[in-house]
């Protein structure tokens, strides 16, 4: 009995150690990259201008944080990315639903989506700058245009992939077209729609940074562009680290939202790899 009690007491400790080991393993590659960066930068193989040490970059980030520049630039970039993402998400889901349920919308928009999806929409940036200027309207417009395509595609694929038996059963029970769409097709296609949103969100952040680099002004991309213009190597690498951290945080938040929204789905029974 004593041995069984001792084994029972060891189980929580073993579980905690195992969780800690897995947590360290998940960030092990990041830690190894950071150590390699610091060692290589201080080895003398490259100049501090080409690759400043990570410690110097982190010190620059800390100074920007204390000075308020980091918070201002991050807030502006995040505002533009999320605003464009929200617009692209709303119009993307609505357009995907229209394509699936309306023949005229499918006839008009389906070829446009097919041609525009693989096309680099950032090529329209000079045109958007000519039409809308170089302020937030043009930046958010570009972000929304880039974000809408994966959302439309995911919504269309999700709704078209709903099992016909569900639709037939709902029709036999007296459901109309509106009830079929909002109560059957849309909830059943929610995993695919959220996948499209997960693809669109990093794209929105990328386009926000690129537009800020091209158009200038405040924001993480604009700060990196200014640092490069004045040959401020630490500022450039600080921007890279800041963007990486922000992107990782957005991806993890979106993954958390997905798990909360899909508690009823079978994928919630297995751990996520994202």
N, C-alpha and C positions, 0 to 999 in steps of 0.2 A: 504493500500500500504506500509505503514511504517513497519507493522508487517511482510509482505512478504519479504521486503528487509532485515529486521533483520534476518529472518529465513534463507534467502539465504546466508547472511554473516556468519551465524553460521555453515553452512554445511561443509565448508573446515576445520574449527576448529574442528568440531566433527570427521571428517574423519582422521585428523592428530592424535587426541587423541586415536581414535580407532586403528590406525596403531601402535602407540606407545605401547598401551596396548597389542596388539597381539605380538609385538616384545618382550616385557618383558615376556609374557607368554611362548614364545618359549624357552627362556633361563632360565625360572624360576626354572626348575628342576636342571639345572647345578649350579645355584646360591645356591639353597638349599643344594645340595651335597657338595659344597665348604664350606658353613657355617658349616654343620654338621661335615665335616672332621676337620676343625679348632677347633671347640668346643670339639669334642671327643678327639682329640689329646692332648688338653690342660687340659682335665678333670682329668688326673692322672690315668685313667683306664688302659692305656697302656704306655709303656716307649717310649721316643723319638726315640729309635732305632727301635722299632716295627712299629711305625707310627709317623713320624715327622710332625709337624704342616704344614699346607699348606703355611703359610707365610714363613716358613723356606725353604720350597721347592722352592717357587717362588724366594726367595732371591738367592738360589743356581743357579736357571736358569738364573737370571740376571747377576750373576757373570760369569757364563759360556759364556753368550752372550758378555759381555765386554771383556773377555779373548780371544774370537774368537773360543773357542772349540765348542760352540753350532752351529755356522754357518758352520764350517768345517764338523762336524758329520752329520748335517742335509743335507748338500749339497751332501755328499757321499751316504747317505742312499737314498735320493731322486733320485740321478743319477742311482743307481743300480736298484731301483724299477721301474723307468720310462723306463730305457733301456730294462729290461726284459719284462715289460708290452708291449712296442712297438713291440718287436720281437714276443711275443706271439700273439698280436693283428694281425699283418700282416700275420703270418703263419696260425693263427687260421681262419681268414676270408678266406684266399686262400684255406685252406684245406676244410673248410665247403662248399665252392662253388664247389670244385672238387668232394666232396662226393655226392652232389646233382645232378651234371651234368654228372658224369662219372661213369659207372657201375663198372669198374675195381677198381677205387679209393674207391668206396663205399664198394666193396667186401673186400678190403684189410684193410681199415682204420676203418670202422664202428665197427667191433668187438673190435679193440684196444681202440677206444674211449669209448665204452660201459664198458669195463673192467677197463680202467684206470681212468675214471672220478671219481668214488667213492673211489678210492684207495688213501691213503695219500702219495703223491709223495715225501714228505719230507723224507720218509724212504730211498730214494736213495741218500741222502746227503753224507753218508760215502763213497759210491761208486764214486760219483762225486768228492769228495775230493781226493780220490786215483788217479783218472784219470786226473783231471784238476788242482789239488792243492788247495790252500786256498785263492786265490786272486780273483779279480773281475770277471774273466772269469767263474769260478765255481759258484759264487754267482748269476751272471746274468743268467747263464744256468738254475739253479734251479728255479729262478723266472719265466723265460720264459716257462719252462715245466709246472709249476703250473698254469700260466695264460692262456695257450693256450686252455685248456679243456673247460672252460665256454664259450670262444669265439667261438670255433668250434661248440659246441652244440647249442648256440643261433643262429649262422649263418645257420646251417642246419635246425633248426626248422623254422626260419624265411622264408627261401627260399621255403621250402616245404609247408609252409602255405600261399603262395601267391595264390590269387583267380585264379582258372583255367580260368574264363571268360576273365581276363586280358590277359593271355597268348594266349588264342584262338583268341581274337580280334587282338592282335599284329601279330600273325601268318597270319591271314586273310589279314592284311594290308601289308604283305610282309616282316616282320621282320625275320631275321635269328636267329640261336641259340646264336650267340654272342650278337646281339642286345637285344634278350629276357633276357639274363643274366644281361647285364650292364645297360640297359635302363628301364627294367620292374621289373625283380625279385629282383635285388639288392636294388634299391630305395624303393620298397614296403616292403622289409624285414628290412629296416634300423632301425625301432624302436626296433625290437628284437635284432639286432646286437649291438646296443648301450646299451641295457640292459645287454647283455653279457659282454661288456666292463666295465660297471659300477660294475658288480660283480668281474671282473678280477682285477680291479685296487686296491681295498683294499687287495685282496689276494696277489698281487705283493708286497705291502708294508709289509704285515705280514711276507711273506717269506724272504724279505730283512732283516728284523729285526732278524728273527730266524737264518738265515745263518750267520749274523754278530755275533750273540751270540755264535754260535758253532765254527766259524772259527777265531774269534777275529779280531783285527785290529781296524781301525777307523770306525766311523759310530755310529748311535744312539744305536743299539744293542750291538756293541762292547763296547761303553762307559758304558752301563748298566752292562755288564758282568764284566768289570774292577771294577766298583763301588761295585758290590756284592762281588768280590774277596777280596777287602780291607774293607769289612763290612761298606761301606759308604751308610748308609740308605737314606740320603737325595739325593745322586746321583742316586740311584735306582728309587726313586719316582719321581725325576726330569725327568728321562728318560721316565717314564710312561706318565707324563703330556705332554712332548714334542711329543711323538708318537701319543697321542690322538689328540692333536691340529693339527699335520701334517695330520693325517688321515682324520679328519673332513674337513680340507681345501681341500684336494684332492677330497673328495666326493662332496663338494659343487661346485668345479670347473667343475667336470664331469657333474653334474646336470645342470649347466649353459650352457655347451657345448651342452648337449642334447636338451635343450630348443631352442637354436639358430639353431641347425641342423634340428629340427622338427617343425619349424614354420608353415609348410604346413600341418602338421598332425593334426588330430582331438584332440589329447591329449593336444595340445598347447592351446586349448580353455578352459581347466580347470586348476586350480592352482595345481602345483606339491606338493606332500607331502614329498619329499626327501629333 
